Amino acid sequence: MSRPDIIRAWKDEDYANSLTDAERAMLPQNPAGFVELADEDMAQAAGGTILTLGLICSLALSCITF
């Protein structure tokens, strides 16, 4: 299996699932490992919340109003 195919399989779950059992067996372990976060953890992740102007102002050291 070529290096680009290995990287694509690591990044693209649909592509990885399209591989035969033998091809998947040849894939080396992804160096980043496997990470699965619970929904509760995802909700707390940066970017997981839409900030309103009021919340932004309360989080900032100073709030500039226009």
PDBQT receptor file of N, H, CA, C and O in Angstrom, charges set to zero:
ATOM      1  N   MET A   1       0.851  -1.170   0.000  1.00  0.00    +0.000 N 
ATOM      2  CA  MET A   1       0.000   0.000   0.000  1.00  0.00    +0.000 C 
ATOM      3  C   MET A   1       0.898   1.234   0.000  1.00  0.00    +0.000 C 
ATOM      4  O   MET A   1       1.863   1.311   0.760  1.00  0.00    +0.000 OA
ATOM      5  N   SER A   2       0.575   2.185  -0.848  1.00  0.00    +0.000 N 
ATOM      6  H   SER A   2      -0.209   2.123  -1.466  1.00  0.00    +0.000 HD
ATOM      7  CA  SER A   2       1.416   3.379  -0.973  1.00  0.00    +0.000 C 
ATOM      8  C   SER A   2       1.200   4.324   0.216  1.00  0.00    +0.000 C 
ATOM      9  O   SER A   2       0.174   4.276   0.894  1.00  0.00    +0.000 OA
ATOM     10  N   ARG A   3       2.182   5.166   0.441  1.00  0.00    +0.000 N 
ATOM     11  H   ARG A   3       3.016   5.205  -0.110  1.00  0.00    +0.000 HD
ATOM     12  CA  ARG A   3       2.107   6.138   1.542  1.00  0.00    +0.000 C 
ATOM     13  C   ARG A   3       0.865   7.044   1.415  1.00  0.00    +0.000 C 
ATOM     14  O   ARG A   3       0.172   7.256   2.410  1.00  0.00    +0.000 OA
ATOM     15  N   PRO A   4       0.566   7.585   0.216  1.00  0.00    +0.000 N 
ATOM     16  CA  PRO A   4      -0.655   8.402   0.100  1.00  0.00    +0.000 C 
ATOM     17  C   PRO A   4      -1.931   7.629   0.439  1.00  0.00    +0.000 C 
ATOM     18  O   PRO A   4      -2.859   8.190   1.021  1.00  0.00    +0.000 OA
ATOM     19  N   ASP A   5      -1.980   6.336   0.074  1.00  0.00    +0.000 N 
ATOM     20  H   ASP A   5      -1.225   5.880  -0.399  1.00  0.00    +0.000 HD
ATOM     21  CA  ASP A   5      -3.156   5.525   0.399  1.00  0.00    +0.000 C 
ATOM     22  C   ASP A   5      -3.280   5.315   1.906  1.00  0.00    +0.000 C 
ATOM     23  O   ASP A   5      -4.386   5.329   2.446  1.00  0.00    +0.000 OA
ATOM     24  N   ILE A   6      -2.158   5.121   2.583  1.00  0.00    +0.000 N 
ATOM     25  H   ILE A   6      -1.260   5.109   2.145  1.00  0.00    +0.000 HD
ATOM     26  CA  ILE A   6      -2.163   4.946   4.038  1.00  0.00    +0.000 C 
ATOM     27  C   ILE A   6      -2.679   6.212   4.715  1.00  0.00    +0.000 C 
ATOM     28  O   ILE A   6      -3.533   6.152   5.599  1.00  0.00    +0.000 OA
ATOM     29  N   ILE A   7      -2.151   7.355   4.291  1.00  0.00    +0.000 N 
ATOM     30  H   ILE A   7      -1.457   7.405   3.573  1.00  0.00    +0.000 HD
ATOM     31  CA  ILE A   7      -2.563   8.626   4.888  1.00  0.00    +0.000 C 
ATOM     32  C   ILE A   7      -4.036   8.885   4.610  1.00  0.00    +0.000 C 
ATOM     33  O   ILE A   7      -4.764   9.355   5.485  1.00  0.00    +0.000 OA
ATOM     34  N   ARG A   8      -4.474   8.581   3.396  1.00  0.00    +0.000 N 
ATOM     35  H   ARG A   8      -3.883   8.200   2.685  1.00  0.00    +0.000 HD
ATOM     36  CA  ARG A   8      -5.894   8.780   3.068  1.00  0.00    +0.000 C 
ATOM     37  C   ARG A   8      -6.768   7.890   3.947  1.00  0.00    +0.000 C 
ATOM     38  O   ARG A   8      -7.818   8.326   4.419  1.00  0.00    +0.000 OA
ATOM     39  N   ALA A   9      -6.348   6.661   4.169  1.00  0.00    +0.000 N 
ATOM     40  H   ALA A   9      -5.494   6.307   3.786  1.00  0.00    +0.000 HD
ATOM     41  CA  ALA A   9      -7.124   5.753   5.018  1.00  0.00    +0.000 C 
ATOM     42  C   ALA A   9      -7.199   6.269   6.450  1.00  0.00    +0.000 C 
ATOM     43  O   ALA A   9      -8.228   6.116   7.108  1.00  0.00    +0.000 OA
ATOM     44  N   TRP A  10      -6.125   6.877   6.938  1.00  0.00    +0.000 N 
ATOM     45  H   TRP A  10      -5.289   7.002   6.403  1.00  0.00    +0.000 HD
ATOM     46  CA  TRP A  10      -6.125   7.455   8.284  1.00  0.00    +0.000 C 
ATOM     47  C   TRP A  10      -7.095   8.625   8.377  1.00  0.00    +0.000 C 
ATOM     48  O   TRP A  10      -7.756   8.808   9.399  1.00  0.00    +0.000 OA
ATOM     49  N   LYS A  11      -7.181   9.418   7.312  1.00  0.00    +0.000 N 
ATOM     50  H   LYS A  11      -6.644   9.270   6.482  1.00  0.00    +0.000 HD
ATOM     51  CA  LYS A  11      -7.978  10.648   7.347  1.00  0.00    +0.000 C 
ATOM     52  C   LYS A  11      -9.418  10.468   6.881  1.00  0.00    +0.000 C 
ATOM     53  O   LYS A  11     -10.298  11.218   7.303  1.00  0.00    +0.000 OA
ATOM     54  N   ASP A  12      -9.669   9.503   6.031  1.00  0.00    +0.000 N 
ATOM     55  H   ASP A  12      -8.954   8.894   5.688  1.00  0.00    +0.000 HD
ATOM     56  CA  ASP A  12     -10.979   9.354   5.385  1.00  0.00    +0.000 C 
ATOM     57  C   ASP A  12     -11.601   8.015   5.786  1.00  0.00    +0.000 C 
ATOM     58  O   ASP A  12     -11.230   6.969   5.254  1.00  0.00    +0.000 OA
ATOM     59  N   GLU A  13     -12.539   8.054   6.718  1.00  0.00    +0.000 N 
ATOM     60  H   GLU A  13     -12.840   8.904   7.150  1.00  0.00    +0.000 HD
ATOM     61  CA  GLU A  13     -13.150   6.829   7.231  1.00  0.00    +0.000 C 
ATOM     62  C   GLU A  13     -13.873   6.056   6.134  1.00  0.00    +0.000 C 
ATOM     63  O   GLU A  13     -13.829   4.826   6.117  1.00  0.00    +0.000 OA
ATOM     64  N   ASP A  14     -14.539   6.763   5.216  1.00  0.00    +0.000 N 
ATOM     65  H   ASP A  14     -14.574   7.762   5.231  1.00  0.00    +0.000 HD
ATOM     66  CA  ASP A  14     -15.237   6.080   4.119  1.00  0.00    +0.000 C 
ATOM     67  C   ASP A  14     -14.245   5.321   3.245  1.00  0.00    +0.000 C 
ATOM     68  O   ASP A  14     -14.508   4.194   2.826  1.00  0.00    +0.000 OA
ATOM     69  N   TYR A  15     -13.097   5.953   2.974  1.00  0.00    +0.000 N 
ATOM     70  H   TYR A  15     -12.883   6.868   3.315  1.00  0.00    +0.000 HD
ATOM     71  CA  TYR A  15     -12.072   5.276   2.173  1.00  0.00    +0.000 C 
ATOM     72  C   TYR A  15     -11.540   4.057   2.920  1.00  0.00    +0.000 C 
ATOM     73  O   TYR A  15     -11.396   2.982   2.337  1.00  0.00    +0.000 OA
ATOM     74  N   ALA A  16     -11.250   4.222   4.197  1.00  0.00    +0.000 N 
ATOM     75  H   ALA A  16     -11.367   5.095   4.670  1.00  0.00    +0.000 HD
ATOM     76  CA  ALA A  16     -10.729   3.101   4.990  1.00  0.00    +0.000 C 
ATOM     77  C   ALA A  16     -11.721   1.943   5.010  1.00  0.00    +0.000 C 
ATOM     78  O   ALA A  16     -11.327   0.780   4.925  1.00  0.00    +0.000 OA
ATOM     79  N   ASN A  17     -13.012   2.266   5.124  1.00  0.00    +0.000 N 
ATOM     80  H   ASN A  17     -13.332   3.211   5.193  1.00  0.00    +0.000 HD
ATOM     81  CA  ASN A  17     -14.032   1.218   5.141  1.00  0.00    +0.000 C 
ATOM     82  C   ASN A  17     -14.191   0.537   3.788  1.00  0.00    +0.000 C 
ATOM     83  O   ASN A  17     -14.704  -0.579   3.711  1.00  0.00    +0.000 OA
ATOM     84  N   SER A  18     -13.751   1.206   2.712  1.00  0.00    +0.000 N 
ATOM     85  H   SER A  18     -13.334   2.113   2.775  1.00  0.00    +0.000 HD
ATOM     86  CA  SER A  18     -13.857   0.611   1.373  1.00  0.00    +0.000 C 
ATOM     87  C   SER A  18     -12.719  -0.374   1.090  1.00  0.00    +0.000 C 
ATOM     88  O   SER A  18     -12.770  -1.112   0.106  1.00  0.00    +0.000 OA
ATOM     89  N   LEU A  19     -11.709  -0.387   1.933  1.00  0.00    +0.000 N 
ATOM     90  H   LEU A  19     -11.668   0.213   2.732  1.00  0.00    +0.000 HD
ATOM     91  CA  LEU A  19     -10.580  -1.293   1.735  1.00  0.00    +0.000 C 
ATOM     92  C   LEU A  19     -10.979  -2.720   2.092  1.00  0.00    +0.000 C 
ATOM     93  O   LEU A  19     -11.893  -2.948   2.885  1.00  0.00    +0.000 OA
ATOM     94  N   THR A  20     -10.282  -3.666   1.493  1.00  0.00    +0.000 N 
ATOM     95  H   THR A  20      -9.540  -3.480   0.849  1.00  0.00    +0.000 HD
ATOM     96  CA  THR A  20     -10.525  -5.069   1.827  1.00  0.00    +0.000 C 
ATOM     97  C   THR A  20      -9.965  -5.346   3.222  1.00  0.00    +0.000 C 
ATOM     98  O   THR A  20      -9.198  -4.548   3.762  1.00  0.00    +0.000 OA
ATOM     99  N   ASP A  21     -10.353  -6.476   3.793  1.00  0.00    +0.000 N 
ATOM    100  H   ASP A  21     -10.975  -7.124   3.354  1.00  0.00    +0.000 HD
ATOM    101  CA  ASP A  21      -9.828  -6.858   5.108  1.00  0.00    +0.000 C 
ATOM    102  C   ASP A  21      -8.307  -6.978   5.073  1.00  0.00    +0.000 C 
ATOM    103  O   ASP A  21      -7.623  -6.585   6.018  1.00  0.00    +0.000 OA
ATOM    104  N   ALA A  22      -7.788  -7.521   3.983  1.00  0.00    +0.000 N 
ATOM    105  H   ALA A  22      -8.344  -7.841   3.215  1.00  0.00    +0.000 HD
ATOM    106  CA  ALA A  22      -6.337  -7.683   3.854  1.00  0.00    +0.000 C 
ATOM    107  C   ALA A  22      -5.638  -6.321   3.801  1.00  0.00    +0.000 C 
ATOM    108  O   ALA A  22      -4.589  -6.135   4.416  1.00  0.00    +0.000 OA
ATOM    109  N   GLU A  23      -6.225  -5.370   3.062  1.00  0.00    +0.000 N 
ATOM    110  H   GLU A  23      -7.077  -5.521   2.562  1.00  0.00    +0.000 HD
ATOM    111  CA  GLU A  23      -5.629  -4.031   2.972  1.00  0.00    +0.000 C 
ATOM    112  C   GLU A  23      -5.672  -3.322   4.328  1.00  0.00    +0.000 C 
ATOM    113  O   GLU A  23      -4.705  -2.673   4.726  1.00  0.00    +0.000 OA
ATOM    114  N   ARG A  24      -6.798  -3.450   5.033  1.00  0.00    +0.000 N 
ATOM    115  H   ARG A  24      -7.584  -3.977   4.710  1.00  0.00    +0.000 HD
ATOM    116  CA  ARG A  24      -6.888  -2.820   6.362  1.00  0.00    +0.000 C 
ATOM    117  C   ARG A  24      -5.894  -3.445   7.329  1.00  0.00    +0.000 C 
ATOM    118  O   ARG A  24      -5.360  -2.754   8.197  1.00  0.00    +0.000 OA
ATOM    119  N   ALA A  25      -5.639  -4.730   7.193  1.00  0.00    +0.000 N 
ATOM    120  H   ALA A  25      -6.072  -5.292   6.488  1.00  0.00    +0.000 HD
ATOM    121  CA  ALA A  25      -4.677  -5.407   8.063  1.00  0.00    +0.000 C 
ATOM    122  C   ALA A  25      -3.258  -4.893   7.823  1.00  0.00    +0.000 C 
ATOM    123  O   ALA A  25      -2.424  -4.923   8.728  1.00  0.00    +0.000 OA
ATOM    124  N   MET A  26      -2.986  -4.421   6.605  1.00  0.00    +0.000 N 
ATOM    125  H   MET A  26      -3.664  -4.396   5.871  1.00  0.00    +0.000 HD
ATOM    126  CA  MET A  26      -1.644  -3.898   6.278  1.00  0.00    +0.000 C 
ATOM    127  C   MET A  26      -1.438  -2.469   6.752  1.00  0.00    +0.000 C 
ATOM    128  O   MET A  26      -0.305  -1.988   6.782  1.00  0.00    +0.000 OA
ATOM    129  N   LEU A  27      -2.523  -1.777   7.126  1.00  0.00    +0.000 N 
ATOM    130  H   LEU A  27      -3.443  -2.168   7.102  1.00  0.00    +0.000 HD
ATOM    131  CA  LEU A  27      -2.387  -0.379   7.550  1.00  0.00    +0.000 C 
ATOM    132  C   LEU A  27      -1.616  -0.287   8.859  1.00  0.00    +0.000 C 
ATOM    133  O   LEU A  27      -1.949  -0.968   9.829  1.00  0.00    +0.000 OA
ATOM    134  N   PRO A  28      -0.592   0.548   8.888  1.00  0.00    +0.000 N 
ATOM    135  CA  PRO A  28       0.084   0.765  10.170  1.00  0.00    +0.000 C 
ATOM    136  C   PRO A  28      -0.799   1.584  11.101  1.00  0.00    +0.000 C 
ATOM    137  O   PRO A  28      -1.724   2.263  10.653  1.00  0.00    +0.000 OA
ATOM    138  N   GLN A  29      -0.515   1.519  12.384  1.00  0.00    +0.000 N 
ATOM    139  H   GLN A  29       0.235   0.967  12.748  1.00  0.00    +0.000 HD
ATOM    140  CA  GLN A  29      -1.253   2.287  13.378  1.00  0.00    +0.000 C 
ATOM    141  C   GLN A  29      -1.094   3.777  13.093  1.00  0.00    +0.000 C 
ATOM    142  O   GLN A  29       0.011   4.230  12.791  1.00  0.00    +0.000 OA
ATOM    143  N   ASN A  30      -2.160   4.532  13.181  1.00  0.00    +0.000 N 
ATOM    144  H   ASN A  30      -3.057   4.164  13.426  1.00  0.00    +0.000 HD
ATOM    145  CA  ASN A  30      -2.095   5.980  12.982  1.00  0.00    +0.000 C 
ATOM    146  C   ASN A  30      -1.242   6.574  14.111  1.00  0.00    +0.000 C 
ATOM    147  O   ASN A  30      -1.529   6.333  15.283  1.00  0.00    +0.000 OA
ATOM    148  N   PRO A  31      -0.210   7.338  13.781  1.00  0.00    +0.000 N 
ATOM    149  CA  PRO A  31       0.663   7.879  14.829  1.00  0.00    +0.000 C 
ATOM    150  C   PRO A  31      -0.053   8.843  15.774  1.00  0.00    +0.000 C 
ATOM    151  O   PRO A  31       0.402   9.062  16.896  1.00  0.00    +0.000 OA
ATOM    152  N   ALA A  32      -1.162   9.415  15.328  1.00  0.00    +0.000 N 
ATOM    153  H   ALA A  32      -1.531   9.237  14.416  1.00  0.00    +0.000 HD
ATOM    154  CA  ALA A  32      -1.931  10.302  16.206  1.00  0.00    +0.000 C 
ATOM    155  C   ALA A  32      -2.805   9.501  17.162  1.00  0.00    +0.000 C 
ATOM    156  O   ALA A  32      -3.338  10.048  18.128  1.00  0.00    +0.000 OA
ATOM    157  N   GLY A  33      -2.951   8.220  16.897  1.00  0.00    +0.000 N 
ATOM    158  H   GLY A  33      -2.518   7.775  16.113  1.00  0.00    +0.000 HD
ATOM    159  CA  GLY A  33      -3.786   7.388  17.746  1.00  0.00    +0.000 C 
ATOM    160  C   GLY A  33      -5.259   7.577  17.427  1.00  0.00    +0.000 C 
ATOM    161  O   GLY A  33      -5.624   8.316  16.513  1.00  0.00    +0.000 OA
ATOM    162  N   PHE A  34      -6.091   6.900  18.191  1.00  0.00    +0.000 N 
ATOM    163  H   PHE A  34      -5.795   6.299  18.934  1.00  0.00    +0.000 HD
ATOM    164  CA  PHE A  34      -7.536   6.985  17.996  1.00  0.00    +0.000 C 
ATOM    165  C   PHE A  34      -8.111   7.775  19.150  1.00  0.00    +0.000 C 
ATOM    166  O   PHE A  34      -7.872   7.457  20.315  1.00  0.00    +0.000 OA
ATOM    167  N   VAL A  35      -8.867   8.802  18.824  1.00  0.00    +0.000 N 
ATOM    168  H   VAL A  35      -9.062   9.060  17.878  1.00  0.00    +0.000 HD
ATOM    169  CA  VAL A  35      -9.478   9.635  19.852  1.00  0.00    +0.000 C 
ATOM    170  C   VAL A  35     -10.971   9.729  19.576  1.00  0.00    +0.000 C 
ATOM    171  O   VAL A  35     -11.394  10.078  18.474  1.00  0.00    +0.000 OA
ATOM    172  N   GLU A  36     -11.750   9.414  20.584  1.00  0.00    +0.000 N 
ATOM    173  H   GLU A  36     -11.406   9.131  21.479  1.00  0.00    +0.000 HD
ATOM    174  CA  GLU A  36     -13.192   9.583  20.468  1.00  0.00    +0.000 C 
ATOM    175  C   GLU A  36     -13.663  10.332  21.707  1.00  0.00    +0.000 C 
ATOM    176  O   GLU A  36     -13.456   9.882  22.834  1.00  0.00    +0.000 OA
ATOM    177  N   LEU A  37     -14.290  11.467  21.491  1.00  0.00    +0.000 N 
ATOM    178  H   LEU A  37     -14.458  11.833  20.576  1.00  0.00    +0.000 HD
ATOM    179  CA  LEU A  37     -14.765  12.289  22.595  1.00  0.00    +0.000 C 
ATOM    180  C   LEU A  37     -16.266  12.099  22.783  1.00  0.00    +0.000 C 
ATOM    181  O   LEU A  37     -17.020  11.966  21.820  1.00  0.00    +0.000 OA
ATOM    182  N   ALA A  38     -16.676  12.090  24.044  1.00  0.00    +0.000 N 
ATOM    183  H   ALA A  38     -16.064  12.198  24.827  1.00  0.00    +0.000 HD
ATOM    184  CA  ALA A  38     -18.103  12.017  24.361  1.00  0.00    +0.000 C 
ATOM    185  C   ALA A  38     -18.761  13.339  23.989  1.00  0.00    +0.000 C 
ATOM    186  O   ALA A  38     -18.084  14.360  23.874  1.00  0.00    +0.000 OA
ATOM    187  N   ASP A  39     -20.071  13.324  23.801  1.00  0.00    +0.000 N 
ATOM    188  H   ASP A  39     -20.621  12.494  23.894  1.00  0.00    +0.000 HD
ATOM    189  CA  ASP A  39     -20.806  14.535  23.443  1.00  0.00    +0.000 C 
ATOM    190  C   ASP A  39     -20.606  15.629  24.491  1.00  0.00    +0.000 C 
ATOM    191  O   ASP A  39     -20.515  16.809  24.151  1.00  0.00    +0.000 OA
ATOM    192  N   GLU A  40     -20.536  15.236  25.768  1.00  0.00    +0.000 N 
ATOM    193  H   GLU A  40     -20.610  14.277  26.044  1.00  0.00    +0.000 HD
ATOM    194  CA  GLU A  40     -20.342  16.216  26.830  1.00  0.00    +0.000 C 
ATOM    195  C   GLU A  40     -18.988  16.915  26.685  1.00  0.00    +0.000 C 
ATOM    196  O   GLU A  40     -18.880  18.123  26.899  1.00  0.00    +0.000 OA
ATOM    197  N   ASP A  41     -17.964  16.151  26.322  1.00  0.00    +0.000 N 
ATOM    198  H   ASP A  41     -18.051  15.171  26.148  1.00  0.00    +0.000 HD
ATOM    199  CA  ASP A  41     -16.634  16.734  26.124  1.00  0.00    +0.000 C 
ATOM    200  C   ASP A  41     -16.610  17.646  24.904  1.00  0.00    +0.000 C 
ATOM    201  O   ASP A  41     -15.967  18.695  24.918  1.00  0.00    +0.000 OA
ATOM    202  N   MET A  42     -17.314  17.240  23.847  1.00  0.00    +0.000 N 
ATOM    203  H   MET A  42     -17.836  16.387  23.835  1.00  0.00    +0.000 HD
ATOM    204  CA  MET A  42     -17.357  18.060  22.641  1.00  0.00    +0.000 C 
ATOM    205  C   MET A  42     -18.053  19.394  22.912  1.00  0.00    +0.000 C 
ATOM    206  O   MET A  42     -17.676  20.418  22.343  1.00  0.00    +0.000 OA
ATOM    207  N   ALA A  43     -19.056  19.383  23.771  1.00  0.00    +0.000 N 
ATOM    208  H   ALA A  43     -19.362  18.551  24.233  1.00  0.00    +0.000 HD
ATOM    209  CA  ALA A  43     -19.781  20.609  24.088  1.00  0.00    +0.000 C 
ATOM    210  C   ALA A  43     -18.884  21.617  24.799  1.00  0.00    +0.000 C 
ATOM    211  O   ALA A  43     -19.115  22.823  24.721  1.00  0.00    +0.000 OA
ATOM    212  N   GLN A  44     -17.861  21.118  25.492  1.00  0.00    +0.000 N 
ATOM    213  H   GLN A  44     -17.674  20.138  25.555  1.00  0.00    +0.000 HD
ATOM    214  CA  GLN A  44     -16.960  21.992  26.225  1.00  0.00    +0.000 C 
ATOM    215  C   GLN A  44     -15.741  22.401  25.398  1.00  0.00    +0.000 C 
ATOM    216  O   GLN A  44     -14.960  23.252  25.823  1.00  0.00    +0.000 OA
ATOM    217  N   ALA A  45     -15.579  21.806  24.234  1.00  0.00    +0.000 N 
ATOM    218  H   ALA A  45     -16.214  21.115  23.888  1.00  0.00    +0.000 HD
ATOM    219  CA  ALA A  45     -14.416  22.094  23.400  1.00  0.00    +0.000 C 
ATOM    220  C   ALA A  45     -14.496  23.517  22.857  1.00  0.00    +0.000 C 
ATOM    221  O   ALA A  45     -15.586  24.030  22.603  1.00  0.00    +0.000 OA
ATOM    222  N   ALA A  46     -13.347  24.145  22.683  1.00  0.00    +0.000 N 
ATOM    223  H   ALA A  46     -12.462  23.728  22.890  1.00  0.00    +0.000 HD
ATOM    224  CA  ALA A  46     -13.300  25.488  22.104  1.00  0.00    +0.000 C 
ATOM    225  C   ALA A  46     -13.914  25.428  20.719  1.00  0.00    +0.000 C 
ATOM    226  O   ALA A  46     -13.600  24.545  19.922  1.00  0.00    +0.000 OA
ATOM    227  N   GLY A  47     -14.785  26.370  20.448  1.00  0.00    +0.000 N 
ATOM    228  H   GLY A  47     -15.040  27.088  21.096  1.00  0.00    +0.000 HD
ATOM    229  CA  GLY A  47     -15.468  26.383  19.166  1.00  0.00    +0.000 C 
ATOM    230  C   GLY A  47     -16.750  25.584  19.171  1.00  0.00    +0.000 C 
ATOM    231  O   GLY A  47     -17.471  25.567  18.173  1.00  0.00    +0.000 OA
ATOM    232  N   GLY A  48     -17.051  24.917  20.279  1.00  0.00    +0.000 N 
ATOM    233  H   GLY A  48     -16.465  24.930  21.090  1.00  0.00    +0.000 HD
ATOM    234  CA  GLY A  48     -18.261  24.127  20.366  1.00  0.00    +0.000 C 
ATOM    235  C   GLY A  48     -19.473  24.939  20.766  1.00  0.00    +0.000 C 
ATOM    236  O   GLY A  48     -20.578  24.402  20.837  1.00  0.00    +0.000 OA
ATOM    237  N   THR A  49     -19.290  26.222  21.028  1.00  0.00    +0.000 N 
ATOM    238  H   THR A  49     -18.393  26.658  20.970  1.00  0.00    +0.000 HD
ATOM    239  CA  THR A  49     -20.385  27.080  21.474  1.00  0.00    +0.000 C 
ATOM    240  C   THR A  49     -20.411  28.338  20.624  1.00  0.00    +0.000 C 
ATOM    241  O   THR A  49     -19.368  28.879  20.259  1.00  0.00    +0.000 OA
ATOM    242  N   ILE A  50     -21.599  28.789  20.320  1.00  0.00    +0.000 N 
ATOM    243  H   ILE A  50     -22.446  28.349  20.616  1.00  0.00    +0.000 HD
ATOM    244  CA  ILE A  50     -21.743  30.056  19.609  1.00  0.00    +0.000 C 
ATOM    245  C   ILE A  50     -21.774  31.153  20.663  1.00  0.00    +0.000 C 
ATOM    246  O   ILE A  50     -22.660  31.174  21.517  1.00  0.00    +0.000 OA
ATOM    247  N   LEU A  51     -20.815  32.056  20.604  1.00  0.00    +0.000 N 
ATOM    248  H   LEU A  51     -20.095  32.039  19.910  1.00  0.00    +0.000 HD
ATOM    249  CA  LEU A  51     -20.732  33.128  21.584  1.00  0.00    +0.000 C 
ATOM    250  C   LEU A  51     -21.594  34.307  21.150  1.00  0.00    +0.000 C 
ATOM    251  O   LEU A  51     -21.584  34.696  19.982  1.00  0.00    +0.000 OA
ATOM    252  N   THR A  52     -22.321  34.861  22.074  1.00  0.00    +0.000 N 
ATOM    253  H   THR A  52     -22.328  34.546  23.023  1.00  0.00    +0.000 HD
ATOM    254  CA  THR A  52     -23.090  36.072  21.802  1.00  0.00    +0.000 C 
ATOM    255  C   THR A  52     -22.242  37.265  22.205  1.00  0.00    +0.000 C 
ATOM    256  O   THR A  52     -21.243  37.106  22.907  1.00  0.00    +0.000 OA
ATOM    257  N   LEU A  53     -22.626  38.450  21.772  1.00  0.00    +0.000 N 
ATOM    258  H   LEU A  53     -23.437  38.579  21.202  1.00  0.00    +0.000 HD
ATOM    259  CA  LEU A  53     -21.873  39.654  22.113  1.00  0.00    +0.000 C 
ATOM    260  C   LEU A  53     -21.808  39.840  23.622  1.00  0.00    +0.000 C 
ATOM    261  O   LEU A  53     -20.767  40.229  24.153  1.00  0.00    +0.000 OA
ATOM    262  N   GLY A  54     -22.909  39.567  24.320  1.00  0.00    +0.000 N 
ATOM    263  H   GLY A  54     -23.755  39.252  23.889  1.00  0.00    +0.000 HD
ATOM    264  CA  GLY A  54     -22.913  39.708  25.774  1.00  0.00    +0.000 C 
ATOM    265  C   GLY A  54     -21.931  38.772  26.435  1.00  0.00    +0.000 C 
ATOM    266  O   GLY A  54     -21.234  39.170  27.368  1.00  0.00    +0.000 OA
ATOM    267  N   LEU A  55     -21.859  37.533  25.973  1.00  0.00    +0.000 N 
ATOM    268  H   LEU A  55     -22.425  37.210  25.215  1.00  0.00    +0.000 HD
ATOM    269  CA  LEU A  55     -20.922  36.574  26.543  1.00  0.00    +0.000 C 
ATOM    270  C   LEU A  55     -19.489  36.968  26.214  1.00  0.00    +0.000 C 
ATOM    271  O   LEU A  55     -18.602  36.838  27.057  1.00  0.00    +0.000 OA
ATOM    272  N   ILE A  56     -19.256  37.445  25.001  1.00  0.00    +0.000 N 
ATOM    273  H   ILE A  56     -19.977  37.551  24.316  1.00  0.00    +0.000 HD
ATOM    274  CA  ILE A  56     -17.914  37.888  24.620  1.00  0.00    +0.000 C 
ATOM    275  C   ILE A  56     -17.477  39.025  25.534  1.00  0.00    +0.000 C 
ATOM    276  O   ILE A  56     -16.344  39.037  26.017  1.00  0.00    +0.000 OA
ATOM    277  N   CYS A  57     -18.376  39.983  25.771  1.00  0.00    +0.000 N 
ATOM    278  H   CYS A  57     -19.295  39.973  25.379  1.00  0.00    +0.000 HD
ATOM    279  CA  CYS A  57     -18.047  41.117  26.639  1.00  0.00    +0.000 C 
ATOM    280  C   CYS A  57     -17.759  40.661  28.053  1.00  0.00    +0.000 C 
ATOM    281  O   CYS A  57     -16.861  41.193  28.705  1.00  0.00    +0.000 OA
ATOM    282  N   SER A  58     -18.518  39.669  28.543  1.00  0.00    +0.000 N 
ATOM    283  H   SER A  58     -19.247  39.236  28.013  1.00  0.00    +0.000 HD
ATOM    284  CA  SER A  58     -18.286  39.208  29.912  1.00  0.00    +0.000 C 
ATOM    285  C   SER A  58     -16.993  38.424  30.020  1.00  0.00    +0.000 C 
ATOM    286  O   SER A  58     -16.411  38.345  31.102  1.00  0.00    +0.000 OA
ATOM    287  N   LEU A  59     -16.526  37.838  28.915  1.00  0.00    +0.000 N 
ATOM    288  H   LEU A  59     -16.999  37.901  28.036  1.00  0.00    +0.000 HD
ATOM    289  CA  LEU A  59     -15.289  37.075  28.940  1.00  0.00    +0.000 C 
ATOM    290  C   LEU A  59     -14.064  37.966  28.731  1.00  0.00    +0.000 C 
ATOM    291  O   LEU A  59     -12.958  37.605  29.133  1.00  0.00    +0.000 OA
ATOM    292  N   ALA A  60     -14.253  39.103  28.118  1.00  0.00    +0.000 N 
ATOM    293  H   ALA A  60     -15.152  39.397  27.792  1.00  0.00    +0.000 HD
ATOM    294  CA  ALA A  60     -13.146  40.000  27.817  1.00  0.00    +0.000 C 
ATOM    295  C   ALA A  60     -12.765  40.823  29.042  1.00  0.00    +0.000 C 
ATOM    296  O   ALA A  60     -13.581  41.033  29.939  1.00  0.00    +0.000 OA
ATOM    297  N   LEU A  61     -11.524  41.285  29.070  1.00  0.00    +0.000 N 
ATOM    298  H   LEU A  61     -10.861  41.115  28.341  1.00  0.00    +0.000 HD
ATOM    299  CA  LEU A  61     -11.092  42.141  30.167  1.00  0.00    +0.000 C 
ATOM    300  C   LEU A  61     -11.820  43.473  30.121  1.00  0.00    +0.000 C 
ATOM    301  O   LEU A  61     -12.151  44.046  31.159  1.00  0.00    +0.000 OA
ATOM    302  N   SER A  62     -12.063  43.954  28.936  1.00  0.00    +0.000 N 
ATOM    303  H   SER A  62     -11.794  43.489  28.093  1.00  0.00    +0.000 HD
ATOM    304  CA  SER A  62     -12.846  45.177  28.782  1.00  0.00    +0.000 C 
ATOM    305  C   SER A  62     -13.726  45.005  27.555  1.00  0.00    +0.000 C 
ATOM    306  O   SER A  62     -13.369  44.307  26.605  1.00  0.00    +0.000 OA
ATOM    307  N   CYS A  63     -14.867  45.647  27.594  1.00  0.00    +0.000 N 
ATOM    308  H   CYS A  63     -15.156  46.214  28.365  1.00  0.00    +0.000 HD
ATOM    309  CA  CYS A  63     -15.804  45.509  26.479  1.00  0.00    +0.000 C 
ATOM    310  C   CYS A  63     -15.968  46.866  25.821  1.00  0.00    +0.000 C 
ATOM    311  O   CYS A  63     -16.239  47.867  26.484  1.00  0.00    +0.000 OA
ATOM    312  N   ILE A  64     -15.803  46.883  24.529  1.00  0.00    +0.000 N 
ATOM    313  H   ILE A  64     -15.583  46.070  23.990  1.00  0.00    +0.000 HD
ATOM    314  CA  ILE A  64     -15.977  48.129  23.773  1.00  0.00    +0.000 C 
ATOM    315  C   ILE A  64     -17.365  48.088  23.156  1.00  0.00    +0.000 C 
ATOM    316  O   ILE A  64     -17.704  47.131  22.461  1.00  0.00    +0.000 OA
ATOM    317  N   THR A  65     -18.164  49.105  23.399  1.00  0.00    +0.000 N 
ATOM    318  H   THR A  65     -17.888  49.883  23.964  1.00  0.00    +0.000 HD
ATOM    319  CA  THR A  65     -19.489  49.166  22.806  1.00  0.00    +0.000 C 
ATOM    320  C   THR A  65     -19.469  50.160  21.655  1.00  0.00    +0.000 C 
ATOM    321  O   THR A  65     -18.717  51.135  21.659  1.00  0.00    +0.000 OA
ATOM    322  N   PHE A  66     -20.296  49.891  20.695  1.00  0.00    +0.000 N 
ATOM    323  H   PHE A  66     -20.906  49.099  20.692  1.00  0.00    +0.000 HD
ATOM    324  CA  PHE A  66     -20.369  50.761  19.516  1.00  0.00    +0.000 C 
ATOM    325  C   PHE A  66     -21.683  51.467  19.482  1.00  0.00    +0.000 C 
ATOM    326  O   PHE A  66     -21.941  52.247  18.565  1.00  0.00    +0.000 OA
TER     327      PHE A  66
